[in-house]
Amino acid sequence: MRGRVDAHFAAVGPPAGRLEAPPDKSISHRAALLGAFGDGSTRVSGYLDSADTRSTLSAIEALGAAVEVRPGDRGGALDVGIGGFGIAGAAEPVGAIDVGNAGTLIRLLAGLLAGQEGRGFRLDGDGSIRMRPMARIAEPLREMGAAVETAPGGRPPLAIDGGRLHAIHHEMPVASAQVKSCLLLAGLLAEGRTTVREPAASRDHSERMLRAAGAAVRVERERPSLPGDPVRSTIAVEPAEGIALPPMRVPGDLSSAAFHLAAALLVPGGDVTVAGVGLNPTRIGLLGVLNRMGADIEVVEEGREGGEPVGSVRARHGGLAAARVVAAEVPATIDELPLVGLLGCFAEGTTHVGGAAELRHKESDRIAGAVDAINAIGGDAEPLEDGFAVRGTGGIRGGEIDARGDHRLAMLGAVAGLASREGVTVRDFGCARVSYPGFEGDLRSLLPG
């Protein structure tokens, strides 16, 4: 259990130096799941050691996978060996599978379990996960032939009776990599070709990893009719008799590295390089926003890991201008949008984020959480139905924020403290361990003294 741990962060000088990005959480989840539902065994190095990703290892063990965990060769990473039980060979566990706080795990695992014919499963988690909407996966899975029950309001726990699935074509009203991935994974066990059309291109880690595991996945991009319109995609997956994930190394997580980069941008004299960062085009929307804000950012692509481009990102302090983030950019920037709000406090003009209603369905309502946090420490933020607006005031006073059990709001508070005049106390800072247990140590390693 992570418990409620408070922490205080104050200006002590410019963050400077170089560090290795923590392993990518999204890719770690997917590697463990595909390894377990694959044939034979595989090894995943650089697997993120966090509460969320440990929940995934526990889940696949409960379903029959053999899991061997050893310390990795970098901080916060594990070397994980997985003996798979095959695409349709999950065991029926006694009792509920505990997904903890992991939204990615519950949604992706539901897709794989929906096709385990003749077996029943129950997925449950903590208080935060029980607030996450599940109707977006439950309804299409029922259409495919699985019996899926939710709690009132379409929320967890989920009860899934696996069935003989048939393919569907699903039009997603909102771009979501988790919903898309759930249906593609169910499509591996369905009769016929399953297709998913998304209104904007969301992160494509599942498609890349499925191909690496031998699944037949095809992606068709639609050319935007007008400049600035989103790139719509249709993804098709064929049923598979089996998959086999080759050994892979998980690249670094830009969503986590972003907090160190933001600290460098906001504190005078800041100069931070984060190495080993995944540069998947569907994940680097923040870098485009930062370019428009005039941030001093340098990106160097250095190779590939597990089919994903990887490199280093350097950020240096300088003046910022306000920017507008529109709906087409949201899928590639979704996890960093609260951080854009904090940067907007220091920018000249008003920063607008729109088309981001999905933020209301994360570990917390991140629109309300980000706005409340920014205002509590002396910023000037206003909530919008699908985003927020932040008026630049040149800086922030400091004060106290409640992370609300949301790891990204906790890390936002830490960065805000370094750039504030009076410091910031973060209530429930311990929730940062959900995705980045070493965050505080890494951040403080960049500070003088």
VOGU-3710 file (C-alpha; in Angstrom, 3 decimals, decimal comma):
1> mrgrvdahfa> 0,000/0,000/0,000  1,364/3,406/-0,883  -0,244/5,353/2,008  -0,605/9,110/2,243  2,830/10,727/2,313  3,227/14,512/2,176  6,283/16,339/0,816  7,487/19,937/0,528  9,388/21,363/-2,439  10,988/24,812/-2,590
11> avgppagrle> 13,345/26,791/-4,780  16,930/25,781/-4,052  18,627/26,629/-7,339  18,583/25,500/-10,962  18,029/21,832/-11,819  20,899/20,685/-13,999  22,443/17,449/-15,214  21,617/14,275/-17,059  19,524/11,295/-16,040  18,030/8,158/-17,558
21> appdksishr> 14,315/8,245/-18,243  12,261/5,781/-16,166  10,836/2,852/-18,137  7,606/3,445/-20,032  4,532/2,379/-18,050  2,241/1,881/-21,048  4,730/-0,367/-22,839  5,542/-2,322/-19,663  1,861/-3,224/-19,167  1,513/-4,372/-22,770
31> aallgafgdg> 4,719/-6,410/-22,773  3,664/-8,373/-19,689  0,185/-9,075/-21,066  1,353/-10,170/-24,518  4,112/-12,253/-22,985  1,592/-14,070/-20,769  -0,920/-14,680/-23,561  1,875/-15,740/-25,904  3,362/-19,123/-26,692  6,604/-20,127/-25,015
41> strvsgylds> 8,610/-17,730/-22,917  10,021/-14,236/-23,309  12,150/-11,785/-21,362  11,332/-8,123/-20,886  14,227/-5,979/-19,695  13,812/-2,433/-18,466  10,324/-3,259/-17,133  9,019/-0,445/-14,940  9,057/-1,260/-11,222  5,965/0,558/-9,960
51> adtrstlsai> 2,717/-0,209/-8,166  0,733/-0,202/-11,420  3,052/-2,497/-13,325  3,498/-4,845/-10,358  -0,294/-5,230/-10,455  0,030/-6,482/-14,029  2,639/-9,080/-13,038  0,387/-10,284/-10,208  -2,572/-10,471/-12,593  -0,816/-12,635/-15,182
61> ealgaavevr> 0,481/-14,922/-12,434  -3,098/-15,364/-11,203  -4,061/-16,381/-14,744  -1,342/-19,025/-14,976  1,799/-17,320/-16,309  5,182/-18,174/-14,832  6,826/-14,907/-13,776  10,466/-14,498/-12,741  11,528/-11,046/-11,535  15,102/-9,853/-11,068
71> pgdrggaldv> 16,613/-6,377/-10,546  17,210/-4,530/-13,802  20,294/-2,762/-15,059  18,950/0,748/-14,382  17,136/2,425/-11,523  13,437/1,698/-11,229  13,637/-1,164/-13,721  13,167/-4,923/-13,539  14,266/-7,831/-15,685  11,168/-10,001/-16,084
81> giggfgiaga> 10,964/-13,508/-17,501  7,477/-14,653/-18,535  6,328/-18,164/-19,358  3,161/-17,760/-21,399  0,004/-19,894/-21,325  -1,105/-19,106/-24,882  -3,717/-16,898/-26,483  -6,743/-18,843/-25,198  -5,216/-20,638/-22,220  -5,826/-18,384/-19,224
91> aepvgaidvg> -6,664/-20,189/-15,992  -9,856/-19,283/-14,137  -8,578/-17,732/-10,892  -10,205/-18,154/-7,494  -11,534/-14,744/-6,487  -11,114/-11,368/-8,116  -7,971/-10,219/-9,900  -6,765/-7,062/-8,148  -5,717/-4,435/-10,715  -4,853/-1,878/-8,037
101> nagtlirlla> -4,868/1,609/-9,568  -4,015/0,476/-13,113  -6,554/1,695/-15,670  -4,493/0,331/-18,561  -4,426/-3,116/-16,985  -8,162/-3,445/-16,344  -9,144/-2,303/-19,831  -6,580/-4,282/-21,836  -6,932/-7,437/-19,761  -10,713/-7,324/-20,198
111> gllagqegrg> -10,245/-7,634/-23,966  -8,078/-10,735/-23,629  -10,345/-12,373/-21,062  -13,497/-11,767/-23,124  -12,457/-14,543/-25,495  -11,554/-17,159/-22,875  -14,558/-19,312/-23,725  -16,317/-21,055/-20,835  -14,386/-19,284/-18,072  -15,403/-16,460/-15,736
121> frldgdgsir> -13,295/-13,626/-14,349  -13,742/-10,710/-11,983  -11,562/-7,592/-12,148  -11,501/-5,133/-9,263  -9,185/-2,504/-7,822  -8,791/0,384/-5,416  -11,174/3,278/-4,782  -9,754/5,280/-7,673  -10,164/2,478/-10,216  -13,771/2,009/-9,093
131> mrpmariaep> -14,480/5,527/-10,377  -13,173/4,856/-13,895  -15,740/4,485/-16,717  -15,880/0,989/-18,227  -18,979/1,174/-20,438  -16,744/2,143/-23,370  -15,207/-1,333/-23,332  -18,114/-3,309/-21,858  -20,593/-2,424/-24,596  -18,455/-3,391/-27,620
141> lremgaavet> -17,231/-6,544/-25,846  -20,861/-7,562/-25,333  -21,471/-6,879/-29,012  -18,604/-9,272/-29,792  -20,244/-12,040/-27,755  -18,804/-11,798/-24,231  -20,944/-11,410/-21,122  -19,654/-8,340/-19,275  -21,242/-6,873/-16,162  -20,242/-3,646/-14,410
151> apggrpplai> -21,187/-1,949/-11,184  -23,906/0,739/-11,336  -22,861/3,630/-13,556  -20,755/1,397/-15,802  -17,821/1,286/-13,378  -15,665/-1,493/-11,883  -15,700/-4,162/-10,663  -16,054/-6,039/-13,947  -17,464/-9,556/-14,197  -16,509/-11,209/-17,503
161> dggrlhaihh> -17,773/-14,558/-18,795  -15,633/-15,419/-21,782  -17,494/-16,400/-24,925  -17,080/-17,288/-28,582  -16,362/-13,878/-30,050  -17,196/-12,549/-33,481  -15,591/-9,572/-35,189  -17,160/-6,118/-35,171  -16,431/-2,715/-36,623  -16,351/-0,146/-33,829
171> empvasaqvk> -16,476/3,623/-34,324  -14,865/5,240/-31,292  -16,512/8,542/-30,315  -13,375/9,635/-28,413  -9,786/8,644/-29,154  -8,515/6,319/-26,427  -5,534/4,005/-26,717  -6,874/1,853/-23,885  -10,287/1,282/-25,481  -8,739/0,687/-28,897
181> sclllaglla> -6,235/-1,785/-27,465  -8,932/-3,669/-25,548  -10,902/-4,317/-28,737  -7,849/-5,208/-30,819  -6,777/-7,745/-28,206  -10,284/-9,228/-28,136  -10,096/-9,352/-31,925  -7,225/-11,846/-31,691  -9,802/-14,338/-30,350  -12,747/-13,386/-32,592
191> egrttvrepa> -14,033/-14,945/-35,780  -13,359/-12,549/-38,651  -11,485/-9,256/-38,952  -12,064/-6,776/-36,124  -11,725/-3,098/-37,029  -11,600/0,011/-34,877  -11,899/3,528/-36,272  -10,585/6,306/-34,039  -11,381/10,000/-34,521  -7,737/10,951/-33,939
201> asrdhserml> -4,559/8,898/-33,846  -3,913/7,725/-30,272  -0,745/6,054/-29,006  0,028/2,966/-31,072  2,143/0,833/-28,727  -0,336/-2,049/-28,947  -0,254/-2,139/-32,745  3,552/-2,110/-32,806  3,873/-4,825/-30,172  1,193/-7,028/-31,707
211> raagaavrve> 3,056/-6,964/-35,005  6,283/-7,865/-33,197  4,440/-10,816/-31,636  3,313/-12,071/-35,051  -0,265/-10,782/-35,176  -1,704/-9,454/-38,444  -2,435/-5,773/-37,814  -3,123/-3,195/-40,515  -3,443/0,570/-40,014  -5,010/2,917/-42,549
221> rerpslpgdp> -4,607/6,657/-42,019  -7,110/9,117/-43,487  -5,757/12,356/-44,900  -7,264/15,362/-43,040  -9,732/17,335/-45,143  -8,641/20,663/-43,627  -5,349/21,903/-42,120  -5,374/21,296/-38,388  -7,926/18,476/-38,547  -6,954/15,262/-36,747
231> vrstiavepa> -5,511/12,265/-38,550  -8,199/9,574/-38,330  -7,185/5,933/-38,378  -8,801/2,564/-38,961  -6,988/-0,362/-37,354  -7,763/-3,950/-38,325  -6,637/-7,145/-36,603  -7,055/-10,719/-37,816  -7,748/-13,623/-35,457  -4,629/-15,465/-34,326
241> egialppmrv> -4,030/-19,073/-33,345  -1,124/-17,863/-31,285  1,328/-15,038/-30,691  4,920/-14,998/-29,443  6,509/-11,829/-28,102  10,271/-11,753/-28,764  12,641/-10,550/-26,033  12,468/-6,774/-25,755  13,701/-3,777/-23,796  11,235/-1,136/-22,638
251> pgdlssaafh> 12,184/2,424/-23,677  12,005/5,407/-21,347  8,739/7,208/-20,609  8,429/10,752/-21,954  5,349/11,333/-19,795  7,477/10,854/-16,677  10,581/12,568/-18,078  8,433/15,620/-18,869  8,403/16,714/-15,244  12,205/17,011/-15,116
261> laaallvpgg> 12,218/18,853/-18,418  9,551/21,256/-17,153  11,597/21,974/-14,033  14,522/23,001/-16,236  12,298/25,232/-18,367  10,790/27,050/-15,378  13,743/27,613/-13,027  16,341/30,227/-14,081  19,586/28,490/-15,012  17,885/25,119/-15,531
271> dvtvagvgln> 19,561/22,731/-17,986  18,470/19,070/-17,930  18,969/16,214/-20,380  16,900/13,041/-20,109  18,337/10,065/-22,009  16,704/6,890/-23,296  13,336/8,564/-23,925  10,782/6,888/-26,175  10,028/9,160/-29,133  7,025/7,373/-30,605
281> ptrigllgvl> 5,235/9,954/-32,790  1,939/9,200/-31,036  3,458/10,148/-27,662  5,434/13,335/-28,321  2,668/15,891/-28,702  4,136/17,780/-25,740  7,296/18,541/-27,704  5,259/20,284/-30,398  3,409/22,335/-27,791  6,701/23,310/-26,160
291> nrmgadievv> 8,095/24,411/-29,525  5,121/26,723/-30,019  5,659/28,125/-26,539  9,217/29,037/-27,519  10,819/26,552/-25,115  14,522/25,792/-25,542  14,241/22,077/-26,376  16,712/19,858/-28,237  15,751/16,325/-29,353  18,224/13,745/-30,670
301> eegreggepv> 16,955/10,390/-31,942  19,534/7,697/-31,204  18,072/4,324/-32,183  15,190/1,924/-31,574  14,145/-0,357/-28,736  11,311/-2,850/-29,109  10,234/-1,236/-32,369  10,061/2,207/-30,738  12,287/5,195/-31,621  14,437/6,299/-28,670
311> gsvrarhggl> 16,661/9,305/-27,995  17,508/12,128/-25,613  15,732/15,393/-24,846  17,466/18,480/-23,444  15,586/21,412/-21,910  17,016/24,804/-20,881  15,401/27,708/-19,114  14,066/30,594/-21,159  11,041/32,756/-21,765  7,727/31,137/-22,731
321> aaarvvaaev> 4,769/32,297/-24,802  1,186/31,103/-24,381  -0,088/28,364/-26,692  -3,387/26,785/-27,680  -3,783/23,002/-27,589  -6,611/21,733/-29,806  -8,487/18,427/-29,910  -6,328/16,952/-32,675  -3,257/17,200/-30,417  -4,820/15,781/-27,278
331> patidelplv> -4,291/12,019/-27,842  -0,510/12,506/-28,180  -0,365/14,909/-25,210  -3,028/13,586/-22,850  -0,801/12,754/-19,857  1,170/16,003/-20,020  -1,715/18,481/-20,323  -1,801/19,436/-16,604  1,909/20,203/-16,929  1,101/22,468/-19,901
341> gllgcfaegt> -1,198/24,325/-17,497  1,650/24,864/-15,041  3,928/26,098/-17,834  1,154/28,497/-18,832  1,508/30,269/-15,463  4,971/31,418/-16,567  4,078/32,180/-20,196  3,135/35,498/-21,709  -0,568/35,452/-22,574  -3,312/32,887/-21,957
351> thvggaaelr> -2,750/29,192/-22,597  -5,846/27,267/-23,716  -6,352/23,502/-23,683  -9,486/22,244/-25,467  -10,917/18,979/-26,730  -9,600/17,189/-23,645  -12,753/15,934/-21,916  -10,938/12,586/-21,535  -8,955/14,215/-18,692  -12,055/14,005/-16,512
361> hkesdriaga> -11,810/10,191/-16,568  -8,219/9,638/-15,459  -7,029/8,686/-11,939  -8,878/11,826/-10,907  -10,803/14,514/-12,752  -7,581/16,068/-14,032  -9,285/19,183/-15,382  -10,646/20,039/-11,939  -7,495/18,789/-10,225  -5,084/20,807/-12,359
371> vdainaiggd> -7,170/23,984/-12,134  -7,577/23,694/-8,362  -3,871/22,989/-7,889  -2,777/25,927/-10,051  -5,126/28,340/-8,308  -4,120/27,072/-4,861  -0,481/28,032/-5,479  -1,146/31,490/-6,872  -1,854/30,844/-10,541  -4,869/32,011/-12,523
381> aepledgfav> -6,689/29,045/-14,094  -10,263/28,537/-15,230  -11,937/25,195/-15,986  -13,644/24,647/-19,332  -16,038/21,869/-20,220  -13,329/20,052/-22,174  -10,135/21,647/-20,874  -8,892/24,772/-19,132  -7,415/28,230/-19,625  -4,403/29,568/-17,706
391> rgtggirgge> -3,473/33,239/-17,724  0,231/33,821/-17,444  1,232/35,884/-14,426  5,007/35,469/-14,697  5,238/32,918/-11,898  3,510/31,402/-8,885  3,489/32,193/-5,194  3,384/28,677/-3,750  1,173/27,086/-1,120  -0,423/23,668/-0,720
401> idargdhrla> -2,110/21,239/-3,102  -3,818/17,885/-2,650  -2,711/15,299/-5,213  -6,088/13,532/-4,865  -4,428/10,165/-5,281  -3,286/11,153/-8,790  0,400/10,507/-9,474  0,672/13,173/-12,179  -0,795/15,900/-9,994  1,666/14,913/-7,257
411> mlgavaglas> 4,644/15,321/-9,597  3,220/18,583/-10,960  3,192/19,929/-7,405  6,842/19,029/-6,919  7,912/20,899/-10,059  5,747/23,866/-9,086  7,493/24,038/-5,724  10,938/24,341/-7,322  9,716/27,240/-9,485  7,635/29,018/-6,819
421> regvtvrdfg> 8,491/31,942/-4,566  7,405/30,325/-1,278  7,482/26,570/-1,933  4,706/24,003/-2,374  3,534/21,299/0,017  2,029/18,301/-1,803  -0,512/16,349/0,194  -0,634/12,632/-0,661  2,640/12,887/-2,560  3,136/9,153/-1,987
431> carvsypgfe> 0,797/8,410/-4,888  3,646/9,338/-7,264  4,909/5,795/-6,669  2,047/4,460/-8,780  3,995/5,283/-11,948  7,416/6,599/-10,899  8,707/5,372/-7,515  12,103/7,039/-8,010  10,727/10,438/-9,041  11,630/12,420/-5,939
441> gdlrsllpg> 15,142/10,996/-5,798  15,743/11,676/-9,490  14,411/15,220/-9,204  16,507/16,049/-6,155  19,608/14,565/-7,846  19,367/17,416/-10,388  19,353/20,114/-7,709  22,403/21,900/-6,258  23,782/20,763/-2,928
//
